[in-house]
Amino acid sequence: MAIRQILRRSLSNERRSVEVPKGHLAVYVGEGEKKRFVIPLSYLNHHLFQELLFQAEEEFGFHHPMGGITIPCSEDLFIDLTSRLIRA
């Protein structure tokens, strides 16, 4: 299964309340248009992902405009990082 299929949950502009499975977290990623990804909570313990969370805190504080954690990096960088976490 492709990494994008594992991570990405599509959202229509009309419906933003897609259920997140137990043990997962929705995050928004992108430098312009934000895309929604659903990730396992276990990623939160990994030092590479914690660096992204630190960057999110630096940029947004605790106010995330999308209503969930917004990570200020490119979609490609996020996919690359999470693909490394899947293999770890």
MDTraj code that builds the backbone (N, CA, C; nanometers):
import mdtraj as md
import numpy as np

residues = "MET ALA ILE ARG GLN ILE LEU ARG ARG SER LEU SER ASN GLU ARG ARG SER VAL GLU VAL PRO LYS GLY HIS LEU ALA VAL TYR VAL GLY GLU GLY GLU LYS LYS ARG PHE VAL ILE PRO LEU SER TYR LEU ASN HIS HIS LEU PHE GLN GLU LEU LEU PHE GLN ALA GLU GLU GLU PHE GLY PHE HIS HIS PRO MET GLY GLY ILE THR ILE PRO CYS SER GLU ASP LEU PHE ILE ASP LEU THR SER ARG LEU ILE ARG ALA".split()
xyz = np.array([
    [0.0845, -0.1179, 0.0000],
    [0.0000, 0.0000, 0.0000],
    [0.0891, 0.1243, 0.0000],
    [0.0570, 0.2221, -0.0803],
    [0.1362, 0.3436, -0.0909],
    [0.1255, 0.4259, 0.0362],
    [0.2332, 0.4964, 0.0694],
    [0.2365, 0.5773, 0.1906],
    [0.1273, 0.6826, 0.1910],
    [0.0994, 0.7401, 0.0753],
    [-0.0072, 0.8413, 0.0689],
    [-0.1425, 0.7807, 0.1035],
    [-0.1655, 0.6564, 0.0639],
    [-0.2922, 0.5914, 0.0957],
    [-0.3017, 0.5611, 0.2436],
    [-0.1893, 0.5298, 0.3060],
    [-0.1902, 0.5000, 0.4485],
    [-0.2207, 0.6259, 0.5285],
    [-0.1607, 0.7378, 0.4893],
    [-0.1693, 0.8593, 0.5695],
    [-0.2873, 0.9495, 0.5367],
    [-0.3214, 0.9599, 0.4107],
    [-0.4152, 1.0634, 0.3700],
    [-0.5601, 1.0227, 0.3893],
    [-0.6359, 1.1107, 0.4426],
    [-0.7809, 1.0987, 0.4480],
    [-0.8338, 1.2189, 0.3726],
    [-0.9076, 1.1967, 0.2695],
    [-0.9561, 1.3106, 0.1927],
    [-1.0711, 1.3777, 0.2646],
    [-1.0769, 1.5057, 0.2463],
    [-1.1839, 1.5862, 0.3036],
    [-1.2431, 1.6707, 0.1927],
    [-1.3716, 1.6758, 0.1871],
    [-1.4329, 1.7691, 0.0936],
    [-1.4418, 1.9034, 0.1650],
    [-1.4545, 2.0082, 0.0901],
    [-1.4680, 2.1402, 0.1515],
    [-1.5982, 2.1518, 0.2294],
    [-1.6965, 2.0713, 0.1943],
    [-1.8261, 2.0799, 0.2596],
    [-1.8308, 2.0021, 0.3901],
    [-1.7536, 1.8943, 0.3996],
    [-1.7639, 1.8074, 0.5168],
    [-1.6270, 1.7883, 0.5785],
    [-1.6054, 1.8463, 0.6933],
    [-1.4761, 1.8392, 0.7599],
    [-1.4785, 1.7501, 0.8825],
    [-1.5829, 1.6766, 0.9052],
    [-1.5924, 1.5965, 1.0268],
    [-1.5771, 1.4475, 0.9965],
    [-1.4686, 1.4110, 0.9299],
    [-1.4403, 1.2711, 0.9043],
    [-1.3869, 1.2110, 1.0339],
    [-1.4402, 1.0984, 1.0713],
    [-1.4022, 1.0357, 1.1965],
    [-1.2568, 0.9896, 1.1939],
    [-1.1899, 1.0092, 1.3071],
    [-1.0516, 0.9662, 1.3225],
    [-1.0536, 0.8361, 1.4024],
    [-0.9896, 0.7296, 1.3525],
    [-0.9910, 0.6017, 1.4239],
    [-0.9225, 0.6132, 1.5601],
    [-0.9650, 0.5303, 1.6515],
    [-0.9049, 0.5265, 1.7843],
    [-0.7546, 0.4994, 1.7694],
    [-0.6746, 0.5719, 1.8493],
    [-0.5306, 0.5543, 1.8439],
    [-0.4634, 0.6367, 1.7353],
    [-0.5369, 0.7275, 1.6728],
    [-0.4843, 0.8116, 1.5655],
    [-0.5156, 0.9583, 1.5935],
    [-0.4523, 1.0456, 1.5177],
    [-0.4676, 1.1896, 1.5323],
    [-0.4692, 1.2529, 1.3939],
    [-0.5577, 1.3478, 1.3739],
    [-0.5607, 1.4214, 1.2478],
    [-0.4687, 1.5419, 1.2591],
    [-0.3857, 1.5618, 1.1570],
    [-0.2998, 1.6799, 1.1488],
    [-0.3179, 1.7416, 1.0106],
    [-0.2882, 1.8706, 1.0017],
    [-0.2983, 1.9429, 0.8756],
    [-0.1576, 1.9847, 0.8343],
    [-0.1238, 1.9590, 0.7091],
    [0.0125, 1.9777, 0.6612],
    [0.0104, 2.0592, 0.5327],
    [0.1056, 2.1481, 0.5196],
    [0.1204, 2.2215, 0.3952],
    [0.1650, 2.3631, 0.4197],
    [0.2251, 2.4196, 0.3180],
    [0.2723, 2.5565, 0.3275],
    [0.1691, 2.6545, 0.2751],
    [0.0883, 2.6124, 0.1828],
    [-0.0211, 2.6948, 0.1302],
    [-0.1514, 2.6282, 0.1701],
    [-0.2078, 2.5565, 0.0746],
    [-0.3286, 2.4789, 0.1030],
    [-0.2925, 2.3635, 0.1960],
    [-0.3702, 2.3468, 0.3004],
    [-0.3430, 2.2428, 0.3996],
    [-0.4148, 2.1142, 0.3609],
    [-0.3450, 2.0027, 0.3798],
    [-0.4042, 1.8709, 0.3564],
    [-0.4116, 1.7981, 0.4891],
    [-0.5143, 1.7196, 0.5044],
    [-0.5375, 1.6474, 0.6291],
    [-0.4783, 1.5073, 0.6196],
    [-0.4028, 1.4696, 0.7229],
    [-0.3464, 1.3363, 0.7349],
    [-0.3895, 1.2790, 0.8687],
    [-0.4098, 1.1498, 0.8718],
    [-0.4413, 1.0803, 0.9965],
    [-0.3212, 0.9920, 1.0280],
    [-0.2626, 1.0165, 1.1445],
    [-0.1398, 0.9463, 1.1823],
    [-0.1603, 0.8689, 1.3122],
    [-0.0832, 0.7638, 1.3336],
    [-0.0905, 0.6915, 1.4611],
    [-0.0361, 0.7785, 1.5749],
    [-0.0960, 0.7684, 1.6927],
    [-0.0488, 0.8438, 1.8080],
    [0.0957, 0.8095, 1.8440],
    [0.1406, 0.6901, 1.8093],
    [0.2774, 0.6491, 1.8412],
    [0.3814, 0.7419, 1.7778],
    [0.3473, 0.8108, 1.6689],
    [0.4400, 0.9038, 1.6058],
    [0.4782, 1.0172, 1.7004],
    [0.3896, 1.0512, 1.7924],
    [0.4144, 1.1634, 1.8829],
    [0.5362, 1.1398, 1.9717],
    [0.5738, 1.0146, 1.9912],
    [0.6886, 0.9816, 2.0754],
    [0.8212, 0.9839, 2.0007],
    [0.8189, 0.9928, 1.8705],
    [0.9416, 0.9867, 1.7910],
    [1.0058, 1.1256, 1.7825],
    [1.1381, 1.1309, 1.8003],
    [1.2073, 1.2601, 1.8034],
    [1.1937, 1.3388, 1.6730],
    [1.1876, 1.2725, 1.5585],
    [1.1696, 1.3442, 1.4320],
    [1.0334, 1.4127, 1.4259],
    [0.9308, 1.3432, 1.4724],
    [0.7976, 1.4026, 1.4702],
    [0.7864, 1.5123, 1.5763],
    [0.8532, 1.4941, 1.6891],
    [0.8510, 1.5964, 1.7929],
    [0.9128, 1.7266, 1.7436],
    [1.0102, 1.7163, 1.6541],
    [1.0681, 1.8369, 1.5949],
    [0.9640, 1.9117, 1.5116],
    [0.8819, 1.8389, 1.4376],
    [0.7736, 1.9035, 1.3616],
    [0.6745, 1.9707, 1.4561],
    [0.6442, 1.9051, 1.5673],
    [0.5520, 1.9641, 1.6654],
    [0.6111, 2.0912, 1.7268],
    [0.7411, 2.0910, 1.7506],
    [0.8069, 2.2102, 1.8022],
    [0.7953, 2.3247, 1.7010],
    [0.8157, 2.2947, 1.5733],
    [0.8017, 2.3965, 1.4692],
    [0.6587, 2.4495, 1.4634],
    [0.5621, 2.3600, 1.4805],
    [0.4216, 2.4018, 1.4812],
    [0.3945, 2.4952, 1.5988],
    [0.4509, 2.4625, 1.7148],
    [0.4331, 2.5476, 1.8324],
    [0.4962, 2.6846, 1.8095],
    [0.6151, 2.6865, 1.7499],
    [0.6845, 2.8120, 1.7217],
    [0.6008, 2.9019, 1.6291],
    [0.5392, 2.8403, 1.5284],
    [0.4657, 2.9194, 1.4291],
    [0.3242, 2.9548, 1.4735],
    [0.2547, 2.8598, 1.5352],
    [0.1136, 2.8802, 1.5653],
    [0.0816, 2.8921, 1.7142],
    [0.1764, 2.8617, 1.8015],
    [0.1443, 2.8573, 1.9444],
    [0.0416, 2.7480, 1.9665],
    [-0.0599, 2.7788, 2.0403],
    [-0.1649, 2.6807, 2.0645],
    [-0.2917, 2.7141, 1.9859],
    [-0.2819, 2.8093, 1.8946],
    [-0.3951, 2.8442, 1.8082],
    [-0.3675, 2.7877, 1.6695],
    [-0.4394, 2.6838, 1.6355],
    [-0.4226, 2.6223, 1.5039],
    [-0.5464, 2.6540, 1.4210],
    [-0.5290, 2.7299, 1.3149],
    [-0.6423, 2.7799, 1.2371],
    [-0.7319, 2.6722, 1.1763],
    [-0.6804, 2.5511, 1.1562],
    [-0.7606, 2.4452, 1.0947],
    [-0.8442, 2.3697, 1.1978],
    [-0.8259, 2.3994, 1.3263],
    [-0.9012, 2.3294, 1.4293],
    [-0.8308, 2.2047, 1.4804],
    [-0.7210, 2.1696, 1.4202],
    [-0.6377, 2.0576, 1.4622],
    [-0.4937, 2.1018, 1.4531],
    [-0.4011, 2.0159, 1.4867],
    [-0.2605, 2.0537, 1.4803],
    [-0.2211, 2.0800, 1.3354],
    [-0.1665, 2.1976, 1.3119],
    [-0.1198, 2.2356, 1.1795],
    [0.0316, 2.2302, 1.1797],
    [0.0885, 2.1548, 1.0880],
    [0.2336, 2.1374, 1.0811],
    [0.2864, 2.2167, 0.9612],
    [0.3747, 2.3144, 0.9889],
    [0.4220, 2.4040, 0.8831],
    [0.5389, 2.3460, 0.8038],
    [0.5107, 2.2479, 0.7201],
    [0.6131, 2.1940, 0.6315],
    [0.5448, 2.1502, 0.5029],
    [0.6244, 2.1193, 0.4035],
    [0.5657, 2.0758, 0.2766],
    [0.5075, 1.9350, 0.2921],
    [0.4114, 1.9065, 0.2078],
    [0.3495, 1.7738, 0.2087],
    [0.4540, 1.6661, 0.1777],
    [0.5439, 1.6935, 0.0843],
    [0.6482, 1.5962, 0.0486],
    [0.7411, 1.5665, 0.1659],
    [0.7822, 1.6697, 0.2395],
    [0.8673, 1.6497, 0.3567],
    [0.7958, 1.5665, 0.4620],
    [0.6682, 1.5958, 0.4849],
    [0.5896, 1.5222, 0.5833],
    [0.5776, 1.3746, 0.5439],
    [0.5504, 1.3481, 0.4182],
    [0.5376, 1.2101, 0.3705],
    [0.6707, 1.1369, 0.3827],
    [0.7793, 1.2053, 0.3494],
    [0.9119, 1.1445, 0.3628],
    [0.9401, 1.1085, 0.5096],
    [0.9149, 1.2016, 0.5994],
    [0.9400, 1.1766, 0.7409],
    [0.8534, 1.0630, 0.7941],
    [0.7256, 1.0659, 0.7642],
    [0.6371, 0.9611, 0.8172],
    [0.6661, 0.8260, 0.7542],
    [0.7157, 0.8250, 0.6303],
    [0.7523, 0.6961, 0.5696],
    [0.8714, 0.6355, 0.6433],
    [0.9622, 0.7197, 0.6927],
    [1.0740, 0.6706, 0.7739],
    [1.0230, 0.6164, 0.9085],
    [0.9214, 0.6786, 0.9641],
    [0.8658, 0.6315, 1.0912],
    [0.7967, 0.4975, 1.0736],
    [0.7325, 0.4759, 0.9599],
    [0.6646, 0.3491, 0.9336],
    [0.7672, 0.2353, 0.9261],
    [0.8809, 0.2638, 0.8635],
    [0.9849, 0.1609, 0.8495],
    [1.0602, 0.1342, 0.9790],
    [1.0558, 0.2307, 1.0720],
    [1.1322, 0.2150, 1.1983],
    [1.0699, 0.1140, 1.2912],
])
top = md.Topology()
chain = top.add_chain()
for i, resn in enumerate(residues, 1):
    res = top.add_residue(resn, chain, resSeq=i)
    for name in ("N", "CA", "C"):
        top.add_atom(name, md.element.get_by_symbol(name[0]), res)
traj = md.Trajectory(xyz[None], top)
